[in-house]
């Protein structure tokens, strides 16, 4: 006898088709993408390497190579490998000064600071998010940069100082004098305390200026920081001349007599109507004369008048007795003659011995005769 039976053997759908979705859209961990999530499909169960949970949805936070496995209902499996990288390097900033100086001054009123090394920037001091910052105020400026990976840099800083102090202009004139006189025709003023100078009005750009006219002047001095200070000063003038003193000795003369004229007080004397230069002259007068004296005092001149009148002088006679009454005295200057310059002289009669002396008064023009007491020929004083 025989019997038979049938057995049906079914085959599963086979290996599952694994579906992988990157929910983050990146396989690189960065400062702005600290995690990446994946979703699996196509299996009934799932497993991950690298200590990840056996789940269809996982979040990866560390760089590595991960294997995802899907197991179908048939027990068949399929796997895929996922590589996760990481970039969390912070950018390094560099601040450069396009102006070449970190000091604001009267010439450099703004400084340009350029920053590089990152993708975006944030400045302190209200500058904003620019890559090129213009600063006009002294301060310490800081900037933070963010790279394309979202990582931020360390704070970079630069200090801007300021120098706007005005130069201290000091003026010095020769001998400390600021007054033009007859003896000082020009004054040189020297300026110090700055680097460059400009004199007004139109006196050049040297450190000193020579002035020959009275007035108000100024000098502008520029310091090393470009700042300018002004200093003004006045040049005065005094052209007064010392009084000229004139004298005549004697102050009045007889016709044909000489007079000594003297001028003092200034210099460079010129006498008129005579032609003479000098401080002292001797003239023989036959009439009354008014002299004009021109004197110089540096660049100034002055003049004065001196009158020398002519007196009506009497002839000197002896008023003695013994035969010489009313007889003119004889002799000459070397032999006891009278002198219009005054003085006391021994007078000789026509014969020896001496008979007395004679005195002349400049103020009155009078002669006084005093007999020699030893003379037996004269015995009294007469005028």
matplotlib code that plots the C-alpha trace (Angstrom):
import matplotlib.pyplot as plt

x = [0.0, 1.2, 0.3, 1.5, 1.5, 2.5, 4.5, 4.5, 7.7, 7.4, 10.3, 10.3, 10.6, 14.4, 16.9, 15.2, 15.8, 17.4, 16.3, 18.6, 17.5, 19.9, 17.5, 20.3, 21.6, 25.2, 27.7, 30.0, 29.7, 30.4, 29.9, 26.6, 25.7, 26.6, 24.5, 23.2, 20.1, 19.3, 16.2, 16.2, 13.4, 12.9, 13.5, 11.6, 14.4, 17.5, 20.8, 23.8, 27.4, 29.3, 27.1, 24.0, 20.6, 18.9, 16.4, 15.3, 16.0, 19.4, 21.3, 25.0, 27.1, 30.6, 32.7, 33.2, 32.2, 28.9, 27.2, 23.4, 21.8, 18.2, 16.7, 13.7, 10.9, 12.7, 15.6, 17.7, 19.8, 21.3, 23.7, 25.2, 28.2, 27.9, 31.1, 30.6, 33.4, 33.9, 35.1, 35.0, 38.2, 37.8, 38.9, 42.0, 41.5, 44.0, 43.5, 45.5, 45.8, 45.4, 46.3, 49.7, 49.3, 47.3, 47.4, 44.7, 46.0, 45.2, 46.2, 45.1, 41.5, 40.3, 42.0, 40.8, 41.0, 40.6, 39.9, 40.3, 40.3, 36.6, 33.3, 31.4, 32.5, 31.1, 32.8, 32.6, 32.0, 29.0, 31.0, 28.8, 29.5, 31.9, 35.2, 36.6, 36.0, 36.7, 37.4, 37.6, 37.6, 40.5, 39.5, 40.4, 38.4, 37.5, 36.1, 34.9, 34.7, 32.6, 33.8, 31.8, 31.6, 29.8, 32.7, 33.7, 37.1, 38.9, 38.4, 40.9, 41.6, 43.6, 44.1, 43.7, 45.2, 45.0, 47.5, 45.9, 47.9, 48.9, 52.6, 53.9, 55.2, 57.9, 59.0, 62.3, 63.6, 67.2, 68.0, 64.3, 63.5, 60.3, 60.7, 62.2, 64.2, 66.6, 69.4, 67.5, 66.2, 65.2, 64.3, 64.8, 62.2, 62.9, 60.2, 60.6, 58.4, 57.1, 58.3, 57.3, 56.4, 54.5, 54.8, 52.1, 51.9, 53.9, 57.2, 58.2, 58.4, 61.7, 61.9, 62.8, 61.7, 63.3, 60.9, 61.6, 58.2, 56.0, 52.7, 51.1, 52.5, 51.7, 53.3, 51.6, 53.6, 52.8, 53.7, 54.7, 51.0, 49.9, 48.3, 48.7, 49.1, 49.2, 51.2, 50.9, 53.1, 53.5, 56.5, 56.4, 58.4, 60.0, 62.0, 62.5, 65.9, 67.9, 68.0, 70.9, 72.9, 74.5, 76.9, 79.1, 82.1, 81.9, 78.2, 78.7, 81.8, 83.3, 83.9, 86.9, 87.0, 86.7, 84.0, 84.1, 80.9, 80.1, 77.3, 76.5, 73.8, 73.8, 76.4, 77.3, 77.0, 76.8, 77.1, 75.5, 76.1, 79.7, 80.8, 82.0, 81.3, 82.2, 81.1, 83.3, 84.4, 86.1, 84.9, 86.0, 82.9, 82.5, 78.7, 76.0, 75.4, 72.7, 74.1, 72.0, 73.3, 72.0, 72.7, 72.2, 71.1, 71.1, 68.5, 67.0, 68.0, 67.5, 68.5, 68.9, 69.8, 72.5, 72.7, 75.9, 75.4, 78.1, 78.7, 79.9, 83.1, 85.1, 88.8, 90.8, 92.9, 94.9, 93.4, 96.6, 98.7, 102.2, 102.1, 100.2, 96.6, 94.2, 96.9, 95.9, 97.7, 100.2, 101.4, 100.0, 98.6, 102.1, 103.0, 100.2, 97.6, 93.9, 91.9, 88.2, 88.1, 88.4, 90.9, 93.4, 96.6, 99.6, 99.5, 102.7, 102.9, 105.0, 107.9, 108.8, 108.1, 104.7, 101.9, 99.1, 96.6, 93.3, 90.3, 87.6, 84.0, 82.3, 78.8, 79.2, 82.0, 83.8, 87.4, 88.7, 92.3, 94.0, 97.3, 100.4, 100.8, 104.5, 104.3, 105.0, 103.2, 99.7, 97.9, 94.2, 91.8, 89.8, 87.2]
y = [0.0, 3.4, 6.9, 10.4, 13.9, 17.4, 20.1, 23.8, 25.6, 29.5, 31.9, 35.4, 38.6, 38.3, 41.0, 44.3, 47.5, 49.9, 53.5, 56.2, 59.8, 62.6, 64.9, 67.5, 67.6, 67.5, 64.9, 67.3, 68.4, 72.0, 74.7, 75.6, 71.9, 70.2, 67.1, 65.1, 63.0, 60.1, 58.0, 54.4, 52.5, 49.2, 46.8, 45.6, 46.2, 48.3, 48.5, 51.0, 50.7, 53.1, 52.6, 54.2, 52.9, 50.2, 52.6, 53.7, 57.4, 58.3, 61.5, 61.5, 64.1, 62.7, 62.3, 58.6, 56.0, 54.5, 51.3, 51.1, 47.6, 46.8, 43.4, 42.3, 40.0, 37.2, 37.7, 38.9, 42.0, 44.8, 47.5, 50.9, 52.9, 56.6, 58.8, 61.7, 64.4, 67.4, 71.0, 73.1, 75.1, 78.7, 81.4, 83.5, 87.2, 89.7, 93.4, 95.7, 99.4, 100.9, 104.4, 103.4, 105.0, 104.2, 107.8, 110.3, 113.9, 117.2, 115.9, 112.3, 112.6, 109.1, 105.7, 102.8, 99.3, 96.2, 92.7, 89.4, 85.7, 85.0, 85.1, 87.7, 90.2, 92.0, 95.2, 97.0, 100.7, 100.8, 100.1, 97.3, 94.2, 95.6, 94.3, 97.8, 100.1, 103.9, 105.2, 108.8, 108.5, 107.1, 103.8, 100.1, 98.5, 94.7, 92.5, 88.9, 86.9, 83.9, 81.3, 79.5, 76.5, 78.8, 78.9, 82.2, 83.5, 84.8, 88.5, 90.6, 94.1, 97.2, 100.5, 103.9, 106.9, 110.6, 113.5, 116.9, 119.0, 122.4, 123.2, 125.7, 128.6, 130.7, 134.0, 135.7, 138.9, 140.2, 141.4, 141.0, 144.2, 144.8, 148.5, 150.2, 153.3, 155.6, 153.2, 150.0, 150.0, 146.4, 143.6, 139.9, 137.6, 133.9, 131.3, 127.9, 125.0, 123.8, 122.1, 124.5, 128.2, 130.7, 134.4, 137.0, 139.3, 137.5, 137.2, 133.7, 130.3, 130.4, 130.0, 133.7, 137.0, 140.4, 143.3, 147.0, 148.5, 148.9, 146.9, 143.7, 140.4, 136.8, 133.4, 130.1, 127.0, 123.5, 120.6, 117.0, 116.1, 118.6, 120.8, 124.6, 127.2, 131.0, 133.5, 137.3, 140.1, 143.8, 145.9, 149.4, 152.4, 155.2, 157.7, 160.3, 161.9, 163.0, 166.8, 168.5, 170.8, 173.9, 176.3, 179.3, 180.4, 183.3, 183.7, 187.2, 188.6, 191.8, 192.3, 190.4, 188.1, 184.4, 182.2, 178.4, 176.6, 173.2, 170.7, 167.7, 165.0, 163.3, 162.8, 163.7, 167.5, 169.9, 173.7, 176.4, 179.1, 177.9, 174.8, 172.6, 169.1, 168.2, 168.8, 171.8, 174.7, 178.0, 181.0, 184.6, 186.9, 190.3, 190.4, 188.7, 185.2, 182.6, 179.1, 176.2, 172.8, 169.6, 166.4, 162.7, 160.0, 156.7, 157.0, 160.1, 163.7, 166.8, 170.5, 173.4, 177.1, 179.0, 182.8, 184.5, 188.3, 190.9, 193.3, 197.0, 196.5, 199.7, 200.0, 199.2, 202.2, 202.8, 205.4, 206.0, 209.1, 210.2, 210.9, 207.8, 208.7, 207.8, 206.0, 202.6, 199.6, 198.0, 194.5, 191.3, 187.9, 186.6, 189.7, 190.3, 191.8, 191.8, 188.7, 188.7, 185.2, 186.8, 186.2, 188.1, 189.3, 191.4, 194.6, 196.3, 200.1, 201.6, 201.3, 198.9, 198.0, 196.3, 198.6, 196.2, 193.6, 193.6, 191.3, 190.8, 189.9, 187.7, 188.6, 192.4, 192.8, 195.1, 195.3, 196.0, 197.3, 196.7, 198.6, 196.9, 198.1, 198.1, 200.5, 204.1, 205.2, 203.7, 203.7, 202.9, 200.4, 201.6, 200.2]
z = [0.0, -0.5, 0.6, -0.4, 1.1, -0.3, 1.4, 0.3, 0.7, 0.5, 0.0, 1.7, -0.2, 0.3, 1.4, 2.6, 0.7, 3.2, 3.0, 4.6, 5.0, 6.3, 8.1, 8.7, 5.2, 6.2, 7.1, 8.9, 12.5, 13.1, 15.7, 14.0, 13.3, 16.5, 15.6, 12.6, 12.5, 10.3, 9.6, 8.3, 6.4, 4.5, 7.4, 10.4, 12.8, 12.7, 14.4, 14.4, 15.1, 17.3, 20.3, 18.7, 19.7, 17.6, 16.2, 12.8, 13.9, 15.4, 16.2, 15.8, 17.7, 17.2, 14.1, 13.0, 10.5, 11.3, 9.9, 9.7, 9.4, 8.5, 9.1, 7.1, 8.1, 6.4, 8.7, 5.9, 6.5, 4.5, 5.7, 4.7, 5.9, 6.9, 7.4, 9.7, 9.9, 12.1, 11.7, 14.9, 14.3, 15.5, 13.0, 13.8, 13.2, 12.0, 12.4, 10.1, 10.2, 6.8, 8.0, 9.2, 12.6, 15.7, 16.9, 16.0, 15.7, 14.1, 10.7, 11.0, 12.2, 11.2, 11.2, 9.0, 10.6, 8.4, 9.8, 8.1, 9.0, 9.4, 7.6, 9.6, 12.2, 15.2, 16.4, 19.7, 20.1, 17.8, 14.7, 13.4, 11.4, 8.7, 7.6, 7.3, 10.3, 10.4, 13.9, 14.9, 18.7, 20.8, 22.4, 22.6, 19.8, 19.9, 17.2, 17.2, 13.9, 13.0, 10.5, 7.9, 10.3, 12.8, 15.2, 16.8, 17.2, 20.2, 20.7, 18.8, 19.9, 18.9, 20.8, 19.2, 21.1, 20.4, 20.4, 19.9, 22.3, 20.8, 20.6, 23.1, 21.1, 22.8, 21.4, 22.1, 20.7, 20.7, 24.3, 25.1, 23.3, 21.3, 20.7, 17.7, 18.5, 16.8, 17.8, 17.0, 13.4, 13.3, 15.8, 15.2, 16.9, 17.3, 17.7, 19.3, 20.5, 17.1, 14.0, 11.3, 11.4, 9.4, 10.1, 9.4, 7.6, 4.9, 6.8, 5.6, 7.2, 9.1, 12.8, 13.1, 11.5, 11.3, 11.8, 11.0, 11.3, 14.4, 14.4, 15.6, 14.3, 14.7, 14.1, 13.6, 14.8, 13.7, 16.0, 15.2, 15.6, 13.0, 15.6, 15.1, 17.8, 17.2, 19.1, 18.6, 19.7, 19.1, 18.0, 19.4, 18.3, 20.3, 18.2, 20.9, 20.8, 23.9, 24.4, 22.7, 25.0, 23.4, 25.2, 24.2, 26.2, 26.6, 26.1, 24.5, 22.8, 21.5, 17.8, 16.6, 19.6, 19.6, 21.1, 21.8, 21.0, 22.4, 21.5, 23.7, 24.0, 20.6, 17.9, 14.3, 14.7, 11.8, 12.4, 10.4, 9.1, 9.5, 7.7, 10.5, 11.9, 15.4, 19.0, 19.7, 17.5, 18.0, 16.0, 15.7, 15.6, 14.1, 14.6, 16.6, 15.3, 15.7, 15.2, 14.0, 15.1, 13.5, 15.4, 14.6, 17.0, 15.3, 12.5, 14.0, 13.7, 15.9, 15.7, 18.1, 18.0, 19.9, 19.8, 20.6, 20.8, 20.1, 23.0, 22.7, 24.7, 25.9, 25.3, 28.4, 29.5, 32.5, 34.8, 36.6, 37.1, 36.6, 32.9, 31.6, 32.4, 29.6, 27.7, 26.2, 27.6, 25.3, 24.7, 23.1, 24.2, 24.8, 26.7, 29.1, 26.7, 27.5, 26.5, 25.6, 27.1, 30.5, 33.2, 35.3, 33.6, 34.6, 32.6, 31.5, 31.1, 28.3, 30.7, 33.4, 36.2, 36.2, 37.2, 38.1, 36.9, 35.0, 35.3, 32.6, 33.5, 30.9, 32.0, 32.0, 29.5, 32.1, 32.9, 36.4, 36.9, 40.2, 40.6, 41.9, 45.4, 45.0, 42.1, 42.9, 39.8, 40.6, 43.8, 43.2, 41.5, 38.6, 36.2]

ax = plt.figure().add_subplot(projection="3d")
ax.plot(x, y, z, "-o")
ax.set_aspect("equal")
plt.show()
